Amino acid sequence: MSLARQTKKTTPPVVTRTSKESKAKPPVLPKRGARRHRATQAAPQAATLPETQAAAVEQPSEAWAYGLDFYQRTVLFYEALRRRANNMLEHERAGLPPLLDFKYETVLDARSFEQPANYALLRIIEVGEDCWEDCVDPDKPPVIVIDPRAGHGPGIGGFKHDSEVGMALHEGHPVYFVIFFPEPEPNQTLADVHNALRRFVKEVARRHQNKAPVLYGNCQAGWAATLLASDCEGLAGPVVLNGSPLSYWAGEAGVNPMRVAGGLLGGAWLSHFTADLGGGRFDGAWLAQNFENLKPEKAIWEKYANLFHAVDSEEERFLEFERWWNGFYFLSREEIVAIVENLFIGNKLERGELRIDDDCVVDLRRIRNPLIIFASYGDNITPPHQALGWIPAVYKDTEDLKAAGQRIVYLTNPHVGHLGIFVSAKVARLEHRAILESLEEIEALAPGLYEMQINNPSGDPDCHKPQFSVAFEERRIEDLNIPQQSEAFERVRAVSETGEAFYRTFVSPWVQAATNPWIAESLKWLHPMRSSRYLFSEAFNPWMRGVAVMADVVAKNRTALAKDHPLLEKEEQFIEEVSKALESTRMARDEGYEQIFGLLYGLSGKPSVTE
């Protein structure tokens, strides 16, 4: 299925058609003796003159009103950018704390462990004015929400009241939240992080009569939760994977360019080099920039154009999201190199070759607790191909899955984007609520592959069973139809391993010797993802003080135009046309990436997931 795309409906412009019939006819001279007739014809012409003058005055007045509104929105737009810059700097000075909309207490801090990691386990203790005891059903299993560590800070899973955390609390589950800190521990490895998460799970189970907790993993945290599920010590509990990639070579040609990025960049050595320049730290701003480059029509045009077009209603929502989006966290050199080598390029997770430490190699067939996979066809970061493609790679067929005693349930959304899976209030109130309300039914399913289908005839996302119903339709692995393209990506892995070995041996020591903390800090603050934001703060740009003064005056005298104003509708149409042009350019770029990759590594075929 192709990626769905929603566009705003706009009123088409009125087109005036000119033709020979519409041209004014030459005047007919009256005959003599027809003065009376002429007088009777002149009367209606004199009556329509004021109407003609009024129409002539109306157009300049509309243009003047639009021009004034345009000026006011321009001032308020730059005021929003100024406030965003100040929020970013304020958040940085505060140490980039997690942006949770719930009160919490710290249960464990992994920085104090024998094998330290920059992670901590929080317990949600209050929701608004309601305390833990007022919300929690002690008979229900605890839920651990793990946020993705993919460049940004923690909090997206509990960003607002209608979120994964909020829905779990509404359903009566004790809720815990895993956060991480901006700076990794020195030489921190994936094994250190895994051991910390394993200890968190054990502590939560201990606090709840050894009930296996539900693991809720978002994006990158999904594969971290999968590692816990397949852990050699056999940690149990249903695992919900939201937009989580497990099959990194899968994807639709020309639509999912991230899967070929590793080959086009020459492998893992570039990430290693970037981390060396950062003094052993990899700046998460690079990952955020990659996300924005995936759909520039959204990130560099629509986000700002929509803010400008509806600044009165969009400003606070924009600032709330940007506060999280612009909080960039670091990974250690060891972590980023291992992630790129073993997952994005090596694809070792689905192949059963990912080694956590000297004593344990991940085997997805070891997982016995139910897996719930939530993916979207509108997600170009983790498309359904990458969320589901590992299943036919691990299990030969449906009978093999059943013989292994595993239950895999998948749920797809037709259009929501990657972040919408975690942050959309509508998705939280329907899909995530349905998942949490159906956990007992899922655990009672016989081994096999199932598609979870939600029937909501009311159309209201804020409802409970039986207002909506959930069905689990049995599916066959053979019908997933995800062709393998392993030969081309095997070549990528070989090139990456050779390049990384050469860089690690002959170049990395010299780069590390030449780098110092001053260089690392300068590169951090000169990164375009930061500088393009903080330069709108008066702390860096004194002219923005004038914007603040003008914005205050405009806000006191602001009178917004009606939404159906014809010039506003023209503006909206212009925004959409530019967006379409940028989208077409981006699609051509992605097709070009695919063709270059094919020329270099021999890629062929267009993998797809059968609907």
N, C-alpha and C positions, 0 to 999 in steps of 0.2 A: 504493500500500500504506500502510496506516495505521501509525503508530508503534507498534512492539512495546513491551510493558512487562512486566517480570518482577516478580513478587511472591513473597514468602516463603510457603512452605506452613505453615499453622498447624493445630494439632489442634483440631477444633471442640469447643465446650464441651458437657459432658454436660447434657442437659435432662431434668429429672424430670417425668414426665407424671402429673398427678393426675386421677382420675376417680372415679366413684361406686364402681367395683369395688375401687379401691385404698384406700378409707376403712376404718378398723378397725370390725369388727362389735361390737355391744354384748355384754358377757359373758353366757354362759348359766349360770344357777344350777344347781348339781348337785342331783340328787334325794337324798332321804334314803337312807342306807345305801350311799352312793357315796363314803365317805371314802377307801376304798382306791384307788378310781379317781382321786380328787382328788389323792392323794399322788403317784401315778405321773405325773400331769400336771405337778405342781409341780417335780419333779426337773429336767426339761430346762430350765425357766425359770430356775432357780437356776444352772444350768451356763452359760447364755448371758449372765449379768449382767456378768462381767469383760470379755467381748468388747465389750459395749455401752459400758462405761466406757472401754475402750481407744480405741474409735472416737471417743468424745466428746473424749478428750484429744488425739487425733491432729490434728484440725483446728486447735486453738489452737497446737500446736507448729509446724505448717506455716506458719501465719500469722506466728508469731514468727520463724521462720527466714527467711521472705521479708522481713519488716520489717528484720531485721538486715542481710540482703543488700542491700536497697534503700538503707539508710543508708550502707553501705560503698561501694556503687557511686556514690552521690551525691558522697561525698568524693573518690573517684578521678576522677569526671567533672570536677569543678571543678579538680582537680589537673592533668588533661590540658589544660584551658583555660589554666591558669596557665603550664604548660610551653610551650604554643603561643605565648602572649604573649611570654614570655622569648626563645623561639627567633626570633620575628619581630623583636624589638628587637636581639638579638645579630646577626642577619643584616643588619639595617639598619646597625648600627655597623661591620660588616665591609665595607660598601660593596656589598652585594647581589651577591656573586660568583655565577657560574653553578653550578648544582647538578648537576654531572655525576658519574656514578659511575665515571669512568675518568680515568686520569692523562693529561695533555695538555701540549702546549707551544704557545706563540703563534708563528704563522708571519707574519702581517701584522696590523697595527693601523691601521685606516682613519682614526683620529683624527690621524694624522701625514700623511695624504695632502694633496695640493694642494687638492682639494675634500674637506674632512674630513667624516667620518660616524662615528657612535658604534658602529661594528661592528668585529669582529676575526675572523680566521680561525685556528682551532686545529687541531692535528694530534693525533689520539689515539695515544699512544705506549705505553700499557701497559694490560692488562686483568687485573686481579687481580695475580697474580705472573708473568703471561706478558707478554713484551715484544713490540714491534711485529714483530720478525723471526720470532717464533714463531707468529704468527697470520696474516701477510699472504702472499698469493700474488701475486707481482709481475706475473703475466700477466693478472690481473683488473683491470678498470677501477676507479679510485678512486670513492668515494661521498662526496658533500658533503651533510650533513644541515643543513637550515636551519630553525631553530626560529621559531615565530610571535612577532611583536612586537605583541601585542594586549592589553597591559595588564600581563602578567606577565613575569618574567624568563626567560632561556634555561635549557635543561636538560631539558625534558620529553622530547625525543627520545633522551636518554641518561640518563634519570632513574635507571635501575637496570640490572642486568646483562641481564635479558631485556627489551630495548628495541630500537629501530631501530638504534642504534649497535652494540649487542651482537650483533644478528643479522647485520649487515653484516660485522662482524669475524669471526664464526663461519663465515661463508661465504668468508672469505679476502680481502675487499676492503680496500684501504687506506681509512681513514675520516678525514674532516675534518669539523669542526663549526663552524658560523657562530654566533657569539654577538653580543650587543649590550650596551651599558652603560646604567646607569640614567638618565643625563641625555643628551639629544641635544646635538649641537653647535649653537652659535648659528645661527639661521635655516636649519637643516638642511632640505633638500628631498628629495622622492622621487628626483629625479635624482641627488643626492649618494649616496643609498643604493644606487641601481641601478649607478652607476659603481663603487662600492666592491665590490659583489658581482661585477660583471663582471671586475674585476681579481683577485678571489679565484679565480674559475674559471680564468682564464688562468694563474695561478700554480700551481694544482694540476695542470693539464694539462702545464705545463712540467716539473714534477717527475716526471711519469710518461710520458715519451716522447711527449708530445702526445696521449695517450689522452683522448678526450672523457669527462669525469666524469659520473657518474650524479647528477642533482640530486634530492634528497629533500626536498620542501617540505611542511611541516605547517601547515594552516589558512591564516592570512594569508601565511605564507612560501610557500604554494603559488602564489598569484598573482605573488609576487615572482620565483619560479623560472620561471613562465610568461613573464614579461617578459624574463628572460634567454634563454629558448628562442627567443623571437621577436625578439631583439635585432637591431638593424640591422647589426651586425657578424657575425651568424650563428653565435652560440655553439651547439655541438652537444652531444648526449648525451641518453640517455633521461631523462625527467622523471617522477617519481612524485609525484602530488598527493594528499595524505591529508587528507580533510575540508576541501578547499580550495574556496571560493566563486569562481566565475568568471561566473555569471549571477545578478545580484543582485536582479532583479525576479521571479524564479521562486520557486515555493513553493506549498504546499497551504493553501488558505483556512482560517483558524481554527486551524491547526497551527503555522505558521511566522510568528509575529508580527513578527520582526525586519525582514522585508522592507517592512512598512508603517510602521515606527517613524519613518523619516525624514519621511514625510508628516505623521504625527500631531504631530511636534515642530516642524513648520514649516520644515524644511530644515537647511542647514549652518550657519546663523548662530549656533545655540546652541552648537555645538562651538567656533566661533570665539570666542564670548563667554567660554566656560569657559577656553579657553587664554589669553585676555587677562587674566582674573582670576589665572591662575597665573603671570603674568609671562612670557608667551610659551611656556609649557609646558602640555601637556594631560596631566592625571593619569590614568595607566592604571587607577587604582582605579575610575573611572567605568565603564570597559569591563568590569571584573570584576563590578561591581554589576549591569550589564545582563545578564551571563551568569547570575548567580544569580536574577535576576528572571524569567528565561525559565521556570524550573521551580522555583518556591519550595518545592514539596513535597519536593524533593530537597535544596535548599541550606539551608533554614531549619528543616526538620523531620527528614527521614530521616537526614541526616548526623549530627545531634546525638542523635537518638533511638536510632539504631543504636549510636553510641558509648556511650551510657548503658546500653543493654541488654546489650552485650557488651564492657564496658570492659576486661576482663582480656585479651582477644585483639585488640581493635581499636585500643587506644591508640597503639601504635607506628606502625601503618599510617596512622592519622589524623594523627599529628604529622609523619610523613615527607611526606605529600602537602600538608599545610597550610603547611609550610615553603616550598614552591614557590608555592602558591596565593596566599599573603599577601605575596609580594615584588613590589610594584607599581613599574613603570617608567614613564617619561614619554616622550611624543612632542612634537615641536616643533609650534608653531602652524601652520606651513606644511604639515607632513606631515598632520596630522589634517584640516585643511580640504580639502586635495587628495584625501585618501582618501574623505571623505564626499561631496564634490562629484562626483568622477570615477567612483567605484565604487558606493557604497551608494545614492546618489540618481541619479547620471548614468548608471550602467551602461555606461560608455564602453569598457570592456575588450572585451566581446563585439561592440560596435558598430564597433570599429576606429577609435575617436576619441580614445583615450588618448595624449596627447603626453608622452613622457619628457623631452625637451628640444627645443631649437629645430631639431635636425637629425633627429629620429626620432619617428615615430608608431607605436605598437604595432599590428601586424596579425597576428592569430592564424593567418591562412592562411599566413603565412610560416614557421611551424613545420614542420620536416620530420622531426625526431627523434621517436621514439615517445613517446606520452603514456600513462601508466598512472594511472587515476583510481580511488581507493579511497574509497567513500562508504558510509554506513550509513543505514538507515531509522529507526534509533533516534536519529539525530543531528538535533536541532531547531535547531542553530546553522547548520550547513551541510548541509541535507537533499540527497538525490540530485538533486532538481530544480535546485538551484543549482550542483551539481557537474557536471551533464550538460546543463543547459538551453542552454548556449552553443553546443553542437554544431549543432543545427538552425538556430540564428541565424547561424552562420558559413558553414555548408555547406548548399546548397539541398536536396540529397538525397544518397543513398549514392554515386551515380555521381560527383557533384561532389567528394566526399571522396576517392574513389579517383583521380580525375583529378589532384587536388592532391598525390598521392603520400604521403598521411599515414596513419599507423597509430594508432588510438586504442583502448585496451583499458580496460574498466571492470570493477571488482570491487565487489560490494555485500555488506554484512553485514546480517542481518535485524534486529538488536536493539541492538548496542553503541552507547553514547553517544558524544558528540563527543570528549571527552578519552580515552575508551577506545581510540579509533583510534590514539592515539599512545602511551598509557601502559600499556595492558593487556598483561600478560605473556602471556596466552593468545593475544591477537591478534598480538603480536610473534612468538611461536613458530610460528604457523601462517601467517597471511596475509602478514606481512612477509617471513618466510622463503621462502614460495612465490613472492612477487614477485621477490626477489633471485635465487632459484635458476632463475627462468624468463626472465631478461633476454635471454639469447641467443636463445631461442625467440621472444620478442616482437619482437626486431629482425629476425628472419628472416621474419616474417609479411608477406603481401602487403598492399598498402594497403587500408584498410577499417576498419569498426567491429566490435569483438569484445567479447564478454563472457567474462571469465576465471572459470572454475568450478573449484573445488577439491573433489575427492572424497577424503575422509579416512575410510575405513571403520573404522579402529581407534578413532576418536573421541579419540585422544591428540593434543593440540596440539603436543607436543614430539617431532616426528618429521621425517624427511627423505624425499625421494623414494628409492625407489619405494613407501615406506609410504603416501604419498598421491600422487594423480595430479592433473595440471592439464590442463584442456582449454580451448581457445579457440573458442567458438561464434560464428560470424559473425552479426552483427545488422544491421538496416537503420535508418538515421536516421529514416525515416518512421514506424517503430514506437515511437519514444521517446514520442510523444504528449504534448508539453509545450506547451499552449496559450500563446500570447503575450497579455499584458495591457498592451501598451505605451501605450495611450491614457491610462489613469489615471496611470501613472507618468511619462508625459510632462508631465502637468499638475503633478505633484509637482516635477519638475525645474524647470519654469517658475517655480513659486512659490518654490522654494529659491534660484534664481538672483536673483530680484528681492529677496528678503529679505536674502540675503547681500550683494548690491551696496549696499543701503540701509544695512545695519549697518556694512559695511567703510568706507563713505564718511562717514557722519554720527555713528556711535556709537562704533565701535572706538577712534578716537583719544582720546576722552574717557575711556574705560575704561582704556586703557593709561596715560594721564596720571595717573589716580587710584590705580593699583595700584602697590604697592611690594613689596620682598622679604619684609617682615614679614607683609603680608596673604597673599602667596602661600604662605609656609611655614605660616601658621596654618590656611589652608584645607586644606593637605595633611594636617596632623595631626588636624584636626577631621573629616575625611571618615569617614562611618560604617563603611566597610570597614576602616579602621585603628582608630578609637576603640573599636569593638565588640570588637576583639581585644586591644589593649594595656591596656585598663582591667582586665583580669584579671591583670596583672602586679603583683607587690608593689612595683615601682618607682612605680606610679601608685596602687595600692590596698593600703595597709598590711595590711588584713584578710586578704589572701591569704597572708601568712606563717603565719597560723593554719591555713589549708587545707593548706599544705605539711607542718606538724607533724602534723596529723591524718592526712594521707595516708601519712606514714611509719609511724604506728602501725597504721593499717588494713592496709597492705601486709604488715606482719610477722605479722598475725593473720588474714589473709584466707583464708576458705574459701568458695569460690563454690558456689552451688546447682547441682544437676544441671540440665542443659538441658531435661529433660522434666518439671521441676517444674510442677505445674498452674498455680500463680500466675504463673510466668514465661511460660507459654504464653498465659495471659490478657493479660499485659502486651504480648506480641508481637502478639496480635490487636488490642489497643487501638492500638498504633503503626500497624498497617496500616490500620485504619479511619480514623484521623485523616489518614493519607496520602491515602487515597481521597477524603476530603472536601475536602482542599486541592487535589487534582488536579482534581476537579469544578469547584471555584471558579476555578482557573486556566484551565481550558478555557472556562468561561463568560466570563472576562475576555478571552481571546484572540478568542472569537467577537464580543464587543463591540467590540474594536479593529477587527476586520475590517468590521463594520457601520458604525462611525463613519467609517472610511476610505472605504468605499463611498459614504456620503452626501456626503463632502467632495469625492471625486475620481471617483466613478462606477465603482468597481471592480466587476466581475462575473466569474463563472466560477470554477471550482475546478480549477486546474492539477494534473496528476498525471503520474507516470512509469509507463508500462506495465510490469508485472512481466515 
